[in-house]
Amino acid sequence: MHDIKWIRDNPEAFDRALKRRGLAGQAENLISIDGRRRAIIRVSESYKARRNAASEKIRQAKAQNNEAAVQELMAEVAECKTSISTTEREEKEAEQELNKALAE
């Protein structure tokens, strides 16, 4: 399997090596898939940070007996959990696509 980091750093060399084997260049496609995967990871991490911040605010709101804020924050946490689940599934799909392309 090829190393995506090396391909990102050396796309021309990778494509030249493929051409020597009589194959079409794939660096641009692989870098595109990897970029999409990395973007999904960033989005997922931002949802996780948002969920963690809301969880901390829930703790503070409970300490102040602010039930309205607790309910609002719990809804935000639930939304984040759903989004995290979706992005993790998308990340897994992109990872599989990348690994398949790298293995070829």
C-alpha positions in Angstrom: 0.0 0.0 0.0 1.2 3.5 -0.8 1.8 6.2 1.8 -0.7 9.1 1.4 1.6 11.5 3.2 4.4 10.8 0.8 2.0 11.2 -2.2 0.8 14.5 -0.8 4.5 15.6 -0.5 5.6 14.2 -3.9 2.6 14.0 -6.3 4.7 14.4 -9.4 7.2 11.6 -8.4 4.3 9.3 -7.6 2.6 9.9 -11.0 6.0 9.5 -12.8 6.5 6.1 -11.1 3.0 5.0 -12.2 3.7 6.1 -15.7 6.9 4.0 -15.8 4.6 1.0 -15.1 2.2 2.0 -17.9 -0.5 3.3 -15.5 -2.3 6.7 -15.4 -1.4 9.2 -12.7 -3.5 9.0 -9.6 -1.9 11.5 -7.2 -4.6 14.2 -7.8 -7.4 11.7 -7.2 -5.8 10.3 -4.1 -5.0 13.7 -2.7 -8.6 14.7 -3.3 -10.0 11.7 -1.4 -7.6 12.4 1.4 -8.5 16.0 1.5 -12.2 15.1 1.8 -11.4 12.6 4.6 -9.4 15.2 6.5 -12.1 17.8 6.1 -14.6 15.4 7.6 -12.3 14.7 10.5 -12.0 18.5 11.2 -15.8 18.8 11.2 -16.2 15.8 13.5 -13.6 17.2 15.9 -15.4 20.6 15.9 -18.7 18.8 16.8 -16.9 16.9 19.6 -15.5 20.2 21.0 -18.9 21.8 20.8 -20.5 18.7 22.6 -17.8 18.8 25.3 -18.3 22.6 25.9 -22.1 22.1 26.1 -21.6 19.2 28.6 -19.6 21.5 30.8 -22.2 24.2 30.6 -24.8 21.6 31.6 -22.9 20.9 34.7 -22.7 24.6 35.5 -26.4 25.2 34.8 -27.3 22.2 37.0 -25.2 23.7 39.8 -27.2 26.9 39.4 -30.6 25.0 39.2 -31.2 26.6 35.8 -33.4 23.8 34.3 -34.3 25.8 31.1 -30.6 26.2 30.2 -30.0 22.5 31.0 -32.8 21.4 28.6 -31.5 23.7 25.8 -27.9 22.5 26.3 -29.0 18.8 26.4 -30.7 19.4 23.0 -27.5 20.8 21.7 -25.5 17.8 23.0 -28.0 15.4 21.3 -27.7 17.3 18.0 -23.9 17.1 18.3 -24.0 13.4 19.0 -26.1 12.8 15.8 -23.8 14.9 13.8 -20.7 13.1 15.2 -22.3 9.8 14.3 -22.9 11.0 10.7 -19.4 12.4 10.2 -17.8 9.3 11.7 -19.7 7.2 9.2 -18.6 9.5 6.3 -15.0 9.4 7.6 -15.1 5.6 7.6 -16.4 5.5 4.0 -13.8 8.0 2.8 -11.1 6.0 4.7 -12.2 2.8 3.0 -12.2 4.5 -0.4 -8.7 5.9 0.1 -7.3 2.6 1.4 -8.8 0.8 -1.6 -7.3 3.4 -4.0 -3.9 3.2 -2.3 -3.9 -0.6 -2.4 -4.5 -0.7 -6.2 
